[in-house]
Structures are given as structure tokens and as C-alpha cells.
């Protein structure tokens, strides 16, 4: 009887345990970032960045200039002379090299001779038109006096009108000849390799006697200033960075050099792929020791 009593209490305790477990609630799940009115929810990383303070940064990058190009050949030809070499300063429009232009010069002289010939032909037609015009006036007077037939008057009239069309035809030939002459002049100009702006010859790619094709690089010309640096900052700096602000600039290869840069342009939009804004700054004051392409560091400080 005692064993049966113990078995009853053990079964009752098991029922209580099962009932207690059924009253326990499961753990509440973590909610995903909500999306309101079609605006994507802010990611945890960007949310943390937007709420953080503006720390001082040192951004490295190369110094750049706006005017820096490879001067290329605009036509095929052979280099007959080179006037400058690397390291030489040049002015805008100065001749850097020349291509062989003998055939073009001969063609240009022939085109000029053709233009002069057509001009003389036009003057001849214009003089003849004056004669025909005088004949028509005389024929009108004779017809009024009933000394010639009407057919003779019409013949003089049609001949004078026909001559005007010949003058128009020759004028168009003259325009064509002048355009051909101008085209050859432009081709001749392409044989003179000229500096597109004032600057420094950074590199020479060709030598005398070398045959080049259209598009081949001949010289690398670069301006020496104004020196600028382009860099990016996290989007949280948008609104804190303004045009005209100045920051220290340092160059690892010139530890004693002290320079500053002035912000000249701040991108009004944020790059969605990186969450950054683009900034363009210009070196202020004398910077004789700095050169385009040199690696520098901009110290973005005191932005609160």
C-alpha cells in the first residue's frame, strides 16, 4: 500500500512539471530595421557612423594639376625636328616638334595656284557680263526705235541673263577651291606639334627620324600649378566642411615643409556605394618644393 502511495505522488509531480513548462513563453525575436514610407532602413554600420563625433583625419593622396596631357600626333608622318626636351618650360603655342610636310606644302601651293586661276576666270566672266549688259541696253533702245526685230532684243536679253548664271557657277568653284586650300593649311598646321598650354615638358616619347601614326604620344606636358589634391571623407562631414576652409598639408618626403590647403569644392551629394563625399582642395601660398604627382597628407582638423 505504501509503494502504491509513492507511485501516485511521483505521477502527480510529473504532471506539475509538464504544466509548468507549458506556461513558459518563448524568447522575443530581434526586430529587423523597419522601412518607413519607402525609405530604406539605415544599416547598423551607417547609423553608428552618423551618430559618431567628427574625429581628426589625415588623408593621403597625390598632388594634381588641372592641365596635364599627353600631346599626340594628329596625322601620320616622320619627325623631322625636335625643339624641346624633358624639363624644359614652354609657353602656350610654342613649337615642340615638326613632322615632314613637303608633300603638303606642294599640294598647298597647287591649291593656291588653282584659287588664283579661278579668281582670274571670275573677273573675266564679270567683265563679259558688263559687255552683254551694255548690248542688251543698246538692243532695247534700237527696238524702241523699231530698228531691230523683237527676236534680236530677246536674244540680247537671254545672253545677258545666261552670263549671270556662269558668274554664279564660277563663284561656287572659287569657294570650293578656297575651302580645299584651307583644308590643306589645317593639315599643314598638324605637322607642327605645339604646346597646348604653358607648362613643363615632363617626358619626351619620340626622337628625330621616327615615323609616327595618328594618336601616338609625343610629349607629356604638365602645368606646375595651381597644385590641388582630391580626397574623400565620410558622409557625416557633409555640412561641416565649407569652401574656403584651410587645413595643414604635409609631405612625407619633405618633413620640414609646412603648407596649407584651401577647400575649393565640396561634392553636394554622397556616393551611395561608399557613403563618402568628394573634396577638392588647393595648395595655398608658395610651394616651390612641391611637385605634381607628389604624395601628400591633408590633416582635416577642428571640425565640430
C-alpha positions as CSV (number, residue, x, y, z in Angstrom):
1,X,0.0,0.0,0.0
2,X,2.9,2.3,0.8
3,X,4.5,1.6,-2.6
4,X,1.3,2.5,-4.4
5,X,1.1,5.8,-2.4
6,X,4.6,6.8,-3.5
7,X,3.8,6.0,-7.1
8,X,0.8,8.3,-7.0
9,X,2.9,11.3,-5.7
10,X,5.6,10.7,-8.4
11,X,2.9,10.8,-11.2
12,X,1.4,14.0,-9.7
13,X,4.8,15.7,-9.6
14,X,5.5,14.8,-13.2
15,X,2.1,16.4,-14.2
16,X,3.1,19.6,-12.4
17,X,6.4,19.8,-14.1
18,X,4.8,19.4,-17.5
19,X,2.2,22.0,-16.7
20,X,4.8,24.5,-15.6
21,X,6.8,24.0,-18.8
22,X,3.7,24.8,-20.8
23,X,3.3,28.2,-19.1
24,X,6.9,29.4,-20.1
25,X,6.9,32.0,-23.0
26,X,9.5,31.7,-25.8
27,X,12.2,34.4,-26.1
28,X,11.2,37.5,-28.1
29,X,12.9,37.7,-31.5
30,X,15.2,40.7,-32.5
31,X,13.3,43.0,-34.9
32,X,14.8,43.8,-38.3
33,X,15.3,47.5,-39.2
34,X,12.0,48.8,-40.3
35,X,11.3,50.6,-43.6
36,X,9.1,53.6,-43.5
37,X,7.4,55.3,-46.4
38,X,9.6,53.5,-48.9
39,X,12.8,54.8,-47.4
40,X,15.4,52.0,-46.9
41,X,16.2,51.4,-43.3
42,X,19.6,52.7,-42.1
43,X,22.2,49.9,-41.7
44,X,23.8,49.5,-38.3
45,X,27.2,50.5,-39.6
46,X,26.0,53.7,-41.2
47,X,23.8,54.5,-38.2
48,X,26.7,54.2,-35.9
49,X,28.8,56.5,-38.2
50,X,26.2,59.2,-38.4
51,X,25.9,59.3,-34.7
52,X,29.6,59.4,-34.0
53,X,31.7,62.6,-33.5
54,X,33.9,64.2,-36.1
55,X,37.4,62.9,-35.4
56,X,40.6,64.4,-36.9
57,X,41.7,62.7,-40.0
58,X,44.9,62.5,-42.2
59,X,44.0,61.7,-45.8
60,X,46.8,60.9,-48.2
61,X,46.8,61.3,-52.0
62,X,48.8,62.7,-54.9
63,X,49.1,66.4,-55.8
64,X,47.3,67.1,-59.1
65,X,47.0,69.9,-61.6
66,X,44.1,70.7,-63.9
67,X,46.3,70.9,-67.1
68,X,48.2,67.8,-67.7
69,X,48.0,66.0,-71.0
70,X,49.8,63.7,-73.5
71,X,50.4,65.6,-76.7
72,X,49.7,63.2,-79.5
73,X,50.2,63.2,-83.3
74,X,47.2,64.4,-85.3
75,X,48.4,62.8,-88.6
76,X,50.9,60.2,-89.8
77,X,54.4,61.3,-90.6
78,X,58.0,61.3,-89.8
79,X,59.5,63.5,-87.1
80,X,62.0,65.9,-88.8
81,X,63.0,68.1,-85.8
82,X,62.5,68.3,-82.0
83,X,62.8,71.7,-80.4
84,X,62.4,70.8,-76.7
85,X,63.3,68.1,-74.2
86,X,62.1,66.9,-70.8
87,X,62.5,69.5,-68.1
88,X,62.1,72.5,-70.4
89,X,59.4,75.1,-69.7
90,X,57.3,76.1,-72.7
91,X,54.7,78.7,-73.5
92,X,51.3,78.0,-75.0
93,X,51.5,77.7,-78.8
94,X,55.3,77.2,-78.9
95,X,56.6,74.6,-81.3
96,X,57.7,71.3,-79.7
97,X,58.5,69.3,-82.9
98,X,57.8,69.1,-86.6
99,X,56.7,66.4,-89.0
100,X,57.7,66.1,-92.6
101,X,55.4,68.5,-94.5
102,X,57.0,68.6,-98.0
103,X,54.1,66.9,-99.8
104,X,51.6,69.0,-98.0
105,X,53.4,72.2,-98.9
106,X,53.5,71.2,-102.6
107,X,49.7,70.4,-102.5
108,X,49.0,73.7,-100.8
109,X,50.9,75.7,-103.4
110,X,49.0,73.9,-106.2
111,X,45.7,74.7,-104.4
112,X,46.7,78.3,-104.1
113,X,47.5,78.5,-107.8
114,X,44.1,76.9,-108.6
115,X,42.4,79.5,-106.5
116,X,44.2,82.4,-108.3
117,X,43.2,80.9,-111.6
118,X,39.5,80.7,-110.7
119,X,39.7,84.3,-109.4
120,X,41.0,85.5,-112.7
121,X,38.3,83.5,-114.5
122,X,35.6,85.1,-112.4
123,X,36.9,88.5,-113.2
124,X,36.8,87.6,-116.9
125,X,33.2,86.5,-116.6
126,X,32.2,89.6,-114.7
127,X,33.8,91.8,-117.5
128,X,31.9,89.9,-120.1
129,X,28.7,90.3,-118.2
130,X,29.2,94.1,-118.4
131,X,29.6,93.9,-122.1
132,X,26.4,91.8,-122.5
133,X,24.5,94.1,-120.3
134,X,25.6,97.1,-122.5
135,X,24.5,95.1,-125.6
136,X,21.1,94.5,-124.1
137,X,20.6,98.2,-123.2
138,X,21.5,99.1,-126.8
139,X,19.2,96.5,-128.2
140,X,16.3,97.9,-126.1
141,X,17.0,101.4,-127.5
142,X,17.1,100.1,-131.1
143,X,13.9,98.1,-130.6
144,X,12.1,101.1,-129.2
145,X,13.1,103.0,-132.4
146,X,11.8,100.0,-134.4
147,X,15.2,99.4,-135.9
148,X,15.6,95.7,-134.9
149,X,13.2,92.8,-134.5
150,X,11.9,91.7,-131.2
151,X,13.8,88.4,-131.6
152,X,17.1,90.3,-131.5
153,X,16.1,92.1,-128.3
154,X,15.2,88.8,-126.7
155,X,18.5,87.2,-127.9
156,X,20.5,90.0,-126.1
157,X,18.4,89.7,-123.0
158,X,18.8,85.9,-122.7
159,X,22.5,86.1,-123.3
160,X,22.9,88.7,-120.6
161,X,20.9,86.5,-118.1
162,X,22.9,83.4,-119.1
163,X,26.1,85.1,-118.3
164,X,24.9,85.8,-114.8
165,X,24.5,82.0,-114.2
166,X,28.0,81.5,-115.4
167,X,29.3,84.0,-112.9
168,X,27.4,82.2,-110.1
169,X,28.9,78.9,-111.2
170,X,32.5,80.2,-111.2
171,X,31.9,81.8,-107.8
172,X,31.0,78.4,-106.4
173,X,34.1,76.9,-108.0
174,X,36.1,79.6,-106.3
175,X,34.5,78.8,-102.9
176,X,35.4,75.2,-103.3
177,X,39.0,76.0,-104.2
178,X,39.3,78.2,-101.2
179,X,37.9,75.5,-98.9
180,X,40.3,73.0,-100.3
181,X,43.2,75.4,-99.7
182,X,42.0,76.0,-96.1
183,X,41.8,72.2,-95.6
184,X,45.4,71.8,-96.7
185,X,46.5,74.7,-94.5
186,X,44.9,72.9,-91.5
187,X,46.7,69.6,-92.4
188,X,50.0,71.6,-92.7
189,X,49.4,73.0,-89.2
190,X,49.1,69.5,-87.8
191,X,52.7,68.9,-88.8
192,X,53.7,71.5,-86.3
193,X,53.5,70.0,-82.8
194,X,52.6,72.8,-80.4
195,X,52.2,73.2,-76.7
196,X,48.5,73.3,-75.7
197,X,49.2,75.5,-72.7
198,X,52.2,77.0,-70.7
199,X,53.9,74.4,-68.6
200,X,56.7,71.9,-68.2
201,X,57.8,69.1,-70.6
202,X,57.6,66.2,-68.2
203,X,58.5,63.5,-70.8
204,X,59.5,63.1,-74.4
205,X,58.4,59.9,-76.2
206,X,59.8,60.4,-79.7
207,X,63.1,61.0,-81.5
208,X,64.1,62.6,-84.8
209,X,63.6,60.4,-87.8
210,X,60.9,58.3,-86.1
211,X,57.7,57.6,-88.0
212,X,54.6,58.2,-86.0
213,X,50.9,57.4,-86.6
214,X,47.9,59.5,-85.7
215,X,47.3,59.2,-82.0
216,X,50.8,58.2,-81.0
217,X,52.1,60.0,-77.8
218,X,54.8,62.6,-78.5
219,X,55.2,64.6,-75.3
220,X,53.8,64.7,-71.8
221,X,53.1,68.4,-70.9
222,X,52.1,69.4,-67.4
223,X,51.3,72.7,-65.7
224,X,53.1,73.5,-62.5
225,X,50.2,75.0,-60.7
226,X,47.8,75.5,-59.1
227,X,48.5,72.4,-57.1
228,X,45.5,70.5,-55.9
229,X,44.6,67.4,-54.0
230,X,41.3,65.4,-54.3
231,X,40.2,63.2,-51.5
232,X,37.0,61.7,-49.9
233,X,35.5,62.0,-46.4
234,X,32.8,60.0,-44.6
235,X,29.3,61.4,-45.3
236,X,29.0,62.7,-41.7
237,X,31.3,65.5,-42.6
238,X,28.8,66.9,-45.1
239,X,27.6,70.2,-43.8
240,X,30.6,70.7,-41.6
241,X,33.1,71.3,-44.5
242,X,32.8,74.5,-46.4
243,X,34.5,76.3,-49.3
244,X,37.4,78.4,-48.1
245,X,38.3,76.3,-45.0
246,X,42.1,75.7,-44.7
247,X,43.9,72.6,-43.3
248,X,47.5,71.7,-42.8
249,X,49.3,69.8,-45.5
250,X,52.4,67.6,-45.1
251,X,54.6,65.7,-47.4
252,X,56.4,62.5,-46.2
253,X,59.4,63.2,-48.4
254,X,59.6,66.8,-47.2
255,X,59.2,66.6,-43.4
256,X,60.4,70.2,-42.9
257,X,57.9,71.7,-45.4
258,X,54.8,73.4,-43.9
259,X,52.0,74.1,-46.2
260,X,48.2,74.6,-46.1
261,X,45.4,73.8,-48.5
262,X,42.1,75.6,-49.0
263,X,38.9,73.8,-49.9
264,X,37.7,74.9,-53.3
265,X,34.9,72.4,-53.9
266,X,32.8,70.0,-51.9
267,X,30.6,67.5,-53.6
268,X,26.9,68.3,-52.9
269,X,25.9,64.6,-53.0
270,X,27.0,61.4,-51.2
271,X,28.4,58.5,-53.1
272,X,25.8,55.7,-52.2
273,X,28.3,52.9,-52.8
274,X,30.9,54.1,-50.3
275,X,29.0,56.6,-48.1
276,X,31.6,59.3,-48.8
277,X,31.8,62.9,-50.2
278,X,34.5,64.1,-52.6
279,X,36.5,67.2,-51.7
280,X,38.9,69.3,-53.8
281,X,41.5,71.4,-52.1
282,X,44.2,73.8,-53.5
283,X,47.6,74.5,-52.0
284,X,47.9,78.0,-50.6
285,X,50.9,80.3,-51.0
286,X,54.4,79.5,-52.1
287,X,55.1,75.8,-52.8
288,X,58.3,75.7,-54.8
289,X,59.3,72.4,-53.2
290,X,56.1,70.6,-54.1
291,X,55.6,69.0,-57.5
292,X,52.6,67.5,-59.3
293,X,52.3,63.7,-58.5
294,X,54.0,64.0,-55.1
295,X,52.2,62.1,-52.3
296,X,50.9,64.4,-49.5
297,X,48.7,64.2,-46.5
298,X,45.8,66.6,-45.7
299,X,45.1,66.9,-42.0
300,X,41.3,67.5,-41.6
301,X,41.1,69.0,-38.0
302,X,38.9,71.3,-35.9
303,X,35.6,70.2,-37.5
304,X,33.0,70.3,-34.7
